[in-house]
Amino acid sequence: MSPLRRAVRDERGMTMAEVLTAVAIITIGLVAVATGMQLGTAGVAHGQQETTATFLAEQRMEDVKAFALSTNAAQGFDNVTAANFGAEAYGAIATYNGYRRTTTITNPSATMKVVTVSVFFRPIGVSGTAAEREVALSTVLRDR
């Protein structure tokens, strides 16, 4: 009998223990990949929420700056107060229902105002009792 025929005849395949070990290793690897994808997806969603909150804060900050520079009688630097930029609750910002926004304005001197805009949101995928996250921007306005 040739050596080639003997080698083919002695191959019996994998044992049950080898198959179970291979399945266990593959399962562990797939679970690790799935967990990594879940964490990655959550990170992307959180980053998108923070980007939107930053955009909303910048938008309000630009409104305050435009108001301060306006020559309209009801506007201008002297009229930059928190009363003119009231808090907006969840659902009050058009097309951004998952966010709320506040504006704080302080007067350290007669010619200076510190404006802080805070935007709050609840992380996606977390129960409704989760703590709010906050993005805050501040700037100093000075009378010309």
PLY file of the C-alpha trace (Angstrom):
ply
format ascii 1.0
element vertex 144
property float x
property float y
property float z
element edge 143
property int vertex1
property int vertex2
end_header
0.00 0.00 0.00
1.36 3.40 -0.88
2.11 5.93 1.89
-0.41 8.34 0.37
-3.29 5.87 0.68
-2.35 5.09 4.28
-2.35 8.83 5.22
-5.79 9.39 3.72
-7.23 6.34 5.46
-5.91 7.45 8.90
-7.67 10.84 8.82
-10.76 10.61 10.98
-11.71 14.31 11.37
-11.95 16.42 14.50
-12.94 15.05 17.87
-15.92 16.40 19.80
-13.57 18.10 22.30
-11.79 19.94 19.48
-15.08 21.10 17.99
-16.38 22.34 21.38
-13.11 24.15 22.08
-13.23 25.85 18.67
-16.87 26.89 19.20
-16.07 28.30 22.66
-13.14 30.35 21.32
-15.22 31.70 18.42
-18.11 32.56 20.78
-15.81 34.48 23.13
-14.39 36.41 20.19
-17.81 37.28 18.79
-19.07 38.44 22.20
-16.03 40.70 22.54
-16.63 42.19 19.08
-20.34 42.74 19.82
-19.54 44.45 23.13
-17.00 46.69 21.43
-19.51 47.67 18.77
-22.11 48.50 21.42
-19.66 50.73 23.30
-18.59 52.37 20.05
-22.17 53.08 19.02
-22.95 54.58 22.44
-19.86 56.78 22.17
-20.89 58.04 18.76
-24.41 58.84 20.02
-23.01 60.72 23.04
-20.63 62.67 20.81
-23.50 63.63 18.53
-25.52 64.87 21.52
-22.59 66.94 22.80
-22.04 68.41 19.33
-25.71 69.39 19.11
-25.61 70.92 22.61
-22.50 72.92 21.67
-24.23 74.13 18.51
-27.27 75.27 20.52
-25.05 77.08 23.03
-23.13 78.82 20.23
-26.41 79.75 18.55
-27.69 81.46 21.72
-24.31 83.15 22.27
-24.47 84.63 18.76
-28.02 85.86 19.48
-26.74 87.64 22.60
-23.85 89.22 20.69
-26.14 90.41 17.90
-28.55 91.82 20.50
-25.68 93.69 22.21
-24.47 95.21 18.92
-27.94 96.17 17.69
-28.85 99.85 17.32
-32.54 99.06 17.90
-33.91 101.11 20.80
-35.04 98.03 22.76
-31.72 96.27 22.27
-28.05 97.18 22.65
-25.42 96.52 25.32
-27.37 98.12 28.18
-30.37 95.85 27.54
-28.41 92.58 27.58
-30.06 90.93 30.58
-31.13 87.42 31.44
-34.75 88.57 31.19
-34.30 89.07 27.44
-32.89 85.55 27.06
-35.16 83.37 29.15
-34.65 79.71 29.93
-36.00 77.22 27.41
-37.39 73.94 28.75
-37.26 70.53 27.10
-39.38 70.68 23.96
-39.16 74.49 23.70
-36.22 74.63 21.26
-37.59 74.02 17.75
-36.56 70.59 16.37
-34.35 69.94 19.44
-36.84 68.44 21.89
-34.22 66.57 23.92
-32.40 69.72 25.03
-33.00 72.63 27.38
-31.06 75.89 27.53
-30.35 78.62 30.10
-28.56 81.94 29.80
-26.88 83.64 32.75
-25.66 87.23 32.48
-23.64 88.94 35.20
-22.24 92.48 35.34
-18.78 92.58 36.92
-18.52 96.26 35.94
-20.54 98.94 34.20
-18.82 98.28 30.86
-18.55 94.49 31.03
-20.97 91.57 31.01
-20.20 87.87 31.42
-22.57 85.67 29.43
-22.81 81.94 30.14
-25.04 79.70 28.05
-25.71 76.19 29.37
-27.39 73.45 27.36
-28.60 70.32 29.13
-29.52 66.89 27.77
-30.07 63.34 28.95
-27.82 60.69 27.40
-29.42 58.46 24.76
-30.09 54.90 25.80
-30.11 55.64 29.52
-33.24 55.51 31.65
-35.19 58.72 32.24
-33.75 59.05 35.73
-30.19 59.48 34.44
-28.38 62.65 35.39
-28.42 65.43 32.86
-25.26 66.26 30.99
-24.30 69.89 30.45
-22.38 71.85 27.86
-21.60 75.44 28.91
-20.01 78.31 26.98
-18.98 81.65 28.44
-17.84 84.92 26.95
-17.19 88.45 28.08
-18.95 91.36 26.39
-17.58 94.85 26.69
-19.35 98.08 25.86
-17.78 99.94 22.94
0 1
1 2
2 3
3 4
4 5
5 6
6 7
7 8
8 9
9 10
10 11
11 12
12 13
13 14
14 15
15 16
16 17
17 18
18 19
19 20
20 21
21 22
22 23
23 24
24 25
25 26
26 27
27 28
28 29
29 30
30 31
31 32
32 33
33 34
34 35
35 36
36 37
37 38
38 39
39 40
40 41
41 42
42 43
43 44
44 45
45 46
46 47
47 48
48 49
49 50
50 51
51 52
52 53
53 54
54 55
55 56
56 57
57 58
58 59
59 60
60 61
61 62
62 63
63 64
64 65
65 66
66 67
67 68
68 69
69 70
70 71
71 72
72 73
73 74
74 75
75 76
76 77
77 78
78 79
79 80
80 81
81 82
82 83
83 84
84 85
85 86
86 87
87 88
88 89
89 90
90 91
91 92
92 93
93 94
94 95
95 96
96 97
97 98
98 99
99 100
100 101
101 102
102 103
103 104
104 105
105 106
106 107
107 108
108 109
109 110
110 111
111 112
112 113
113 114
114 115
115 116
116 117
117 118
118 119
119 120
120 121
121 122
122 123
123 124
124 125
125 126
126 127
127 128
128 129
129 130
130 131
131 132
132 133
133 134
134 135
135 136
136 137
137 138
138 139
139 140
140 141
141 142
142 143
